Amino acid sequence: MSNIQINRRDFLKGTLAVGAITAVGALAGCASGKADASNTTSTATKHTWETAPNAITDIAKTENYDVVVVGGGMAGCAAAMSAAESGAKVVLVEKTKRLSFRGIDYAALASKTQQAAGIDLNSQKSEIVKEAERWAGGRGDERVLQVWADNCNEALDWVANLLVTYGKTTIAPMPREMQEIPHAKYFHYACDAFQIVPSPEQLQRGSEAAYEPPFAIAWADAYSAYAQKLGVTIKYSMTAAQLIKDKSGAIAGVVAQDASKTYTQLNAKSVILCTGGYGNDPEMMDAFIPSHADEMIGTLTPPSNTGDGIRMGAWVGGAIDPIPHCPMYFDEAIEGKTGNRPIPLTRQPWLYLNDDGERFENEDLPYAYVCRGMFQQKRNMQWTVWDSKWPTEGPKMGMVSCKDFRGALHDPAAIEAFIKDGTILSGNTLDELLGKMKGLNTQTAKATIAHYNELCAAGVDTDFGKRKECLNSITKAPFYAVHMGAQLLVTLGGLQINHNLNVIDKDGNPIPGLWAAGNCSGSFFFNDYPIVLAGLSHSRAVTFGRLAGKAAAATKA
């Protein structure tokens, strides 16, 4: 027997060539408008979403509703509340013990809060849709993107009112200077609908409940209180297992299992799938984002994101976005500390080196670009190097979104702790620091740093064109470094939908009674997440959840 051992990463590398041939077939099928992920699988091997399981028959009880919403996040809550506002009897099925929210940015074009701050992007609507489609490489359904652009203002105004009225929190405009980067080579749109200004009590409760960031608990507060007012039934710790159809073939409800393993059949005329992505399902990750094993070194994806809604939708004929799907990668995974909250300090456009000790890109790029640059280097990672001038020079860079020095993510105490425990490497001399950077060509790195300091002194980056505000020399001790890679936040591919938010089959026909919103839905994001439209993912979830709720309620019995 051979002693050769092949690990999972090497195996995937070896199979990518075969996968590439398969992917070409899928993309060729796109020209007819009929391609979906099932086209990429050989008849010899079936994925779990390609063959529907036997119908569950051991039903303990049956309940009747107008609308069933599966998933209690931003999309699911918006769908459930909007359906209830329209007069439907609604049940929300959530597999965890609480409603799930996180994140900071929520995009709109001209919300009331934006307009109060003098920001109105309505005149740029077409340009913004084209920008989102450009990031998607032209693979998104522009009609679906247009639905977001036409409806996001109303949806974000609606949810802002809920946050204030029922969440008992304060919202405020996001200042333009916190959304646009002066002199950058790319343009950030000032599309934040609002920012949440939490009370100390909310921050305390959010921290205790492990919401990230802590003020995300305001979303749960708002929707929980509003659900009670509207009479929405919320079933926690219940996992949807299968969709059911009536004799005509229309969706007629959901079979779900509670914590005691008991099945309940929830009959309804409409079902809205809002179960999130599949970042914690290895089978889906391998199939839909085949490069992930080489690219990401950690994940921040919630454990509950296992592709449940995508499977259920596929079992009743729903088409899935063609591969490869879009991952939302962040350049924030510090070696040894993956799964932690982002640390803006380590993500600034300081000096980036590869293992050869060479600088390899303009560090001042959107994080999707930074990640792609890392993937071309040895170990698919980079060394980020800076010095003790960071408290003053970091904020001067003017970074926005998840890279700014806002208090929600920037925690000086955490930085000190990471320096103390060695996660952030430090040295009183460059030689001391470089000696701690395992795998680095230190001789070349010293020469690169010397040259980089010359560029900083001149104030012009003749190598890669980084803007002057980011040319911060490595000259003042102590010196710092981290070894960083890409970390998955969420997956952004799912069930294909049309402009009415209906799940569609492989021929583009809507499946009667079935809608999808949020990260289990597709037809929107491809290639990379457009961070220049900060908060677009959250906004899509709220906007499409709200629209799907209204549409589903209109078909109630």
Solvent accessible surface area in square Angstrom, and as a share of the most:
residue,aa,sasa,rsa
1,M,237,1.06
2,S,77,0.50
3,N,144,0.74
4,I,141,0.72
5,Q,168,0.75
6,I,117,0.60
7,N,90,0.46
8,R,119,0.43
9,R,81,0.29
10,D,71,0.37
11,F,119,0.50
12,L,21,0.10
13,K,106,0.45
14,G,58,0.55
15,T,48,0.28
16,L,62,0.31
17,A,72,0.56
18,V,101,0.58
19,G,32,0.31
20,A,56,0.43
21,I,131,0.67
22,T,47,0.28
23,A,19,0.15
24,V,97,0.56
25,G,47,0.45
26,A,0,0.00
27,L,79,0.39
28,A,68,0.53
29,G,23,0.22
30,C,55,0.33
31,A,101,0.79
32,S,76,0.49
33,G,58,0.56
34,K,112,0.48
35,A,7,0.05
36,D,8,0.04
37,A,2,0.01
38,S,49,0.32
39,N,79,0.40
40,T,24,0.14
41,T,26,0.15
42,S,68,0.44
43,T,128,0.74
44,A,97,0.75
45,T,82,0.48
46,K,120,0.51
47,H,42,0.19
48,T,70,0.41
49,W,7,0.02
50,E,42,0.19
51,T,83,0.49
52,A,56,0.44
53,P,63,0.40
54,N,137,0.71
55,A,78,0.60
56,I,37,0.19
57,T,117,0.68
58,D,99,0.51
59,I,50,0.25
60,A,69,0.54
61,K,104,0.44
62,T,73,0.43
63,E,40,0.18
64,N,100,0.51
65,Y,28,0.11
66,D,24,0.13
67,V,0,0.00
68,V,0,0.00
69,V,0,0.00
70,V,6,0.04
71,G,8,0.08
72,G,1,0.01
73,G,17,0.17
74,M,17,0.07
75,A,6,0.05
76,G,0,0.00
77,C,0,0.00
78,A,0,0.00
79,A,0,0.00
80,A,0,0.00
81,M,0,0.00
82,S,0,0.00
83,A,0,0.00
84,A,13,0.10
85,E,70,0.31
86,S,54,0.35
87,G,53,0.51
88,A,10,0.08
89,K,120,0.51
90,V,3,0.02
91,V,0,0.00
92,L,0,0.00
93,V,1,0.01
94,E,11,0.05
95,K,69,0.29
96,T,43,0.25
97,K,175,0.74
98,R,93,0.34
99,L,3,0.02
100,S,49,0.31
101,F,10,0.04
102,R,59,0.21
103,G,18,0.17
104,I,14,0.07
105,D,8,0.04
106,Y,1,0.00
107,A,0,0.00
108,A,0,0.00
109,L,0,0.00
110,A,2,0.02
111,S,1,0.01
112,K,148,0.63
113,T,21,0.12
114,Q,3,0.01
115,Q,94,0.42
116,A,86,0.67
117,A,47,0.37
118,G,62,0.59
119,I,3,0.02
120,D,78,0.40
121,L,10,0.05
122,N,65,0.33
123,S,110,0.71
124,Q,54,0.24
125,K,55,0.23
126,S,69,0.45
127,E,85,0.38
128,I,0,0.00
129,V,2,0.01
130,K,109,0.46
131,E,28,0.12
132,A,8,0.06
133,E,22,0.10
134,R,145,0.53
135,W,18,0.06
136,A,2,0.01
137,G,46,0.44
138,G,50,0.48
139,R,60,0.22
140,G,10,0.10
141,D,32,0.17
142,E,69,0.31
143,R,150,0.55
144,V,1,0.00
145,L,2,0.01
146,Q,61,0.27
147,V,24,0.14
148,W,5,0.02
149,A,1,0.01
150,D,80,0.42
151,N,45,0.23
152,C,0,0.00
153,N,31,0.16
154,E,87,0.39
155,A,2,0.01
156,L,1,0.00
157,D,33,0.17
158,W,28,0.10
159,V,1,0.01
160,A,9,0.07
161,N,87,0.44
162,L,4,0.02
163,L,0,0.00
164,V,69,0.40
165,T,61,0.36
166,Y,45,0.17
167,G,2,0.02
168,K,157,0.67
169,T,9,0.05
170,T,79,0.46
171,I,37,0.19
172,A,27,0.21
173,P,49,0.31
174,M,3,0.01
175,P,45,0.29
176,R,98,0.36
177,E,134,0.60
178,M,55,0.24
179,Q,8,0.04
180,E,40,0.18
181,I,15,0.08
182,P,74,0.47
183,H,139,0.62
184,A,23,0.18
185,K,129,0.55
186,Y,41,0.15
187,F,110,0.46
188,H,10,0.04
189,Y,13,0.05
190,A,1,0.01
191,C,1,0.01
192,D,5,0.03
193,A,1,0.01
194,F,1,0.00
195,Q,37,0.17
196,I,10,0.05
197,V,69,0.40
198,P,32,0.20
199,S,43,0.28
200,P,114,0.72
201,E,95,0.43
202,Q,4,0.02
203,L,70,0.35
204,Q,104,0.46
205,R,82,0.30
206,G,0,0.00
207,S,65,0.42
208,E,124,0.56
209,A,36,0.28
210,A,77,0.60
211,Y,13,0.05
212,E,60,0.27
213,P,3,0.02
214,P,20,0.12
215,F,16,0.07
216,A,1,0.00
217,I,13,0.07
218,A,0,0.00
219,W,1,0.00
220,A,11,0.08
221,D,35,0.18
222,A,2,0.02
223,Y,1,0.00
224,S,48,0.31
225,A,38,0.30
226,Y,20,0.08
227,A,2,0.02
228,Q,156,0.69
229,K,141,0.60
230,L,52,0.26
231,G,57,0.55
232,V,14,0.08
233,T,53,0.31
234,I,38,0.19
235,K,38,0.16
236,Y,87,0.33
237,S,35,0.22
238,M,11,0.05
239,T,51,0.30
240,A,8,0.06
241,A,29,0.22
242,Q,19,0.09
243,L,16,0.08
244,I,34,0.17
245,K,100,0.43
246,D,58,0.30
247,K,214,0.91
248,S,98,0.63
249,G,29,0.28
250,A,22,0.17
251,I,3,0.01
252,A,23,0.18
253,G,0,0.00
254,V,0,0.00
255,V,3,0.01
256,A,0,0.00
257,Q,45,0.20
258,D,40,0.21
259,A,82,0.64
260,S,80,0.52
261,K,147,0.62
262,T,43,0.25
263,Y,42,0.16
264,T,0,0.00
265,Q,45,0.20
266,L,0,0.00
267,N,39,0.20
268,A,7,0.06
269,K,102,0.43
270,S,0,0.00
271,V,0,0.00
272,I,0,0.00
273,L,0,0.00
274,C,9,0.05
275,T,25,0.15
276,G,17,0.16
277,G,0,0.00
278,Y,0,0.00
279,G,9,0.08
280,N,54,0.28
281,D,20,0.10
282,P,89,0.56
283,E,52,0.23
284,M,0,0.00
285,M,5,0.02
286,D,45,0.24
287,A,20,0.15
288,F,2,0.01
289,I,4,0.02
290,P,40,0.25
291,S,37,0.24
292,H,13,0.06
293,A,10,0.08
294,D,19,0.10
295,E,18,0.08
296,M,32,0.14
297,I,51,0.26
298,G,11,0.10
299,T,47,0.27
300,L,33,0.16
301,T,9,0.05
302,P,33,0.21
303,P,118,0.74
304,S,26,0.17
305,N,18,0.09
306,T,36,0.21
307,G,0,0.00
308,D,31,0.16
309,G,0,0.00
310,I,0,0.00
311,R,33,0.12
312,M,3,0.02
313,G,0,0.00
314,A,19,0.14
315,W,61,0.21
316,V,22,0.12
317,G,40,0.38
318,G,8,0.08
319,A,2,0.02
320,I,4,0.02
321,D,1,0.01
322,P,10,0.06
323,I,12,0.06
324,P,59,0.37
325,H,5,0.02
326,C,0,0.00
327,P,8,0.05
328,M,10,0.05
329,Y,9,0.03
330,F,8,0.03
331,D,2,0.01
332,E,9,0.04
333,A,0,0.00
334,I,3,0.02
335,E,87,0.39
336,G,72,0.69
337,K,64,0.27
338,T,54,0.32
339,G,41,0.39
340,N,54,0.28
341,R,76,0.28
342,P,11,0.07
343,I,14,0.07
344,P,0,0.00
345,L,1,0.00
346,T,1,0.01
347,R,2,0.01
348,Q,0,0.00
349,P,1,0.01
350,W,5,0.02
351,L,0,0.00
352,Y,1,0.00
353,L,0,0.00
354,N,12,0.06
355,D,14,0.07
356,D,49,0.26
357,G,0,0.00
358,E,84,0.38
359,R,27,0.10
360,F,35,0.15
361,E,18,0.08
362,N,15,0.08
363,E,1,0.00
364,D,0,0.00
365,L,38,0.19
366,P,6,0.04
367,Y,7,0.03
368,A,6,0.05
369,Y,93,0.35
370,V,0,0.00
371,C,1,0.01
372,R,74,0.27
373,G,7,0.07
374,M,0,0.00
375,F,32,0.13
376,Q,145,0.64
377,Q,32,0.14
378,K,118,0.50
379,R,105,0.38
380,N,21,0.11
381,M,15,0.07
382,Q,2,0.01
383,W,7,0.03
384,T,0,0.00
385,V,0,0.00
386,W,2,0.01
387,D,5,0.02
388,S,25,0.16
389,K,46,0.19
390,W,29,0.10
391,P,75,0.47
392,T,87,0.51
393,E,31,0.14
394,G,1,0.01
395,P,69,0.44
396,K,143,0.61
397,M,0,0.00
398,G,26,0.25
399,M,17,0.07
400,V,7,0.04
401,S,7,0.04
402,C,21,0.13
403,K,8,0.04
404,D,16,0.08
405,F,43,0.18
406,R,35,0.13
407,G,67,0.64
408,A,21,0.17
409,L,12,0.06
410,H,30,0.14
411,D,55,0.29
412,P,75,0.47
413,A,73,0.56
414,A,28,0.22
415,I,0,0.00
416,E,105,0.47
417,A,53,0.41
418,F,22,0.09
419,I,37,0.19
420,K,184,0.78
421,D,85,0.44
422,G,39,0.37
423,T,19,0.11
424,I,0,0.00
425,L,37,0.18
426,S,27,0.18
427,G,3,0.03
428,N,106,0.55
429,T,73,0.42
430,L,42,0.21
431,D,86,0.44
432,E,75,0.34
433,L,0,0.00
434,L,4,0.02
435,G,49,0.47
436,K,83,0.35
437,M,4,0.02
438,K,148,0.63
439,G,56,0.54
440,L,17,0.08
441,N,70,0.36
442,T,54,0.32
443,Q,154,0.68
444,T,44,0.26
445,A,0,0.00
446,K,91,0.39
447,A,65,0.51
448,T,21,0.12
449,I,1,0.01
450,A,54,0.42
451,H,80,0.36
452,Y,1,0.01
453,N,31,0.16
454,E,111,0.50
455,L,14,0.07
456,C,18,0.11
457,A,94,0.73
458,A,75,0.58
459,G,14,0.14
460,V,88,0.50
461,D,9,0.05
462,T,104,0.61
463,D,69,0.36
464,F,79,0.33
465,G,26,0.25
466,K,6,0.02
467,R,12,0.04
468,K,146,0.62
469,E,55,0.25
470,C,0,0.00
471,L,17,0.08
472,N,13,0.07
473,S,23,0.15
474,I,3,0.02
475,T,82,0.48
476,K,113,0.48
477,A,45,0.35
478,P,48,0.30
479,F,16,0.07
480,Y,20,0.08
481,A,0,0.00
482,V,0,0.00
483,H,9,0.04
484,M,1,0.00
485,G,0,0.00
486,A,0,0.00
487,Q,2,0.01
488,L,0,0.00
489,L,32,0.16
490,V,14,0.08
491,T,0,0.00
492,L,0,0.00
493,G,1,0.01
494,G,0,0.00
495,L,0,0.00
496,Q,26,0.11
497,I,1,0.00
498,N,22,0.11
499,H,83,0.37
500,N,78,0.40
501,L,5,0.03
502,N,20,0.10
503,V,0,0.00
504,I,21,0.11
505,D,37,0.19
506,K,123,0.52
507,D,76,0.39
508,G,36,0.35
509,N,81,0.41
510,P,71,0.44
511,I,13,0.07
512,P,79,0.50
513,G,12,0.11
514,L,0,0.00
515,W,12,0.04
516,A,0,0.00
517,A,0,0.00
518,G,4,0.04
519,N,27,0.14
520,C,0,0.00
521,S,0,0.00
522,G,0,0.00
523,S,10,0.06
524,F,3,0.01
525,F,6,0.03
526,F,5,0.02
527,N,65,0.33
528,D,26,0.14
529,Y,10,0.04
530,P,2,0.01
531,I,9,0.05
532,V,3,0.02
533,L,1,0.00
534,A,8,0.06
535,G,7,0.06
536,L,0,0.00
537,S,11,0.07
538,H,44,0.20
539,S,0,0.00
540,R,0,0.00
541,A,11,0.08
542,V,0,0.00
543,T,0,0.00
544,F,0,0.00
545,G,0,0.00
546,R,19,0.07
547,L,39,0.19
548,A,0,0.00
549,G,0,0.00
550,K,81,0.34
551,A,35,0.27
552,A,0,0.00
553,A,2,0.01
554,A,88,0.68
555,T,67,0.39
556,K,77,0.33
557,A,103,0.80
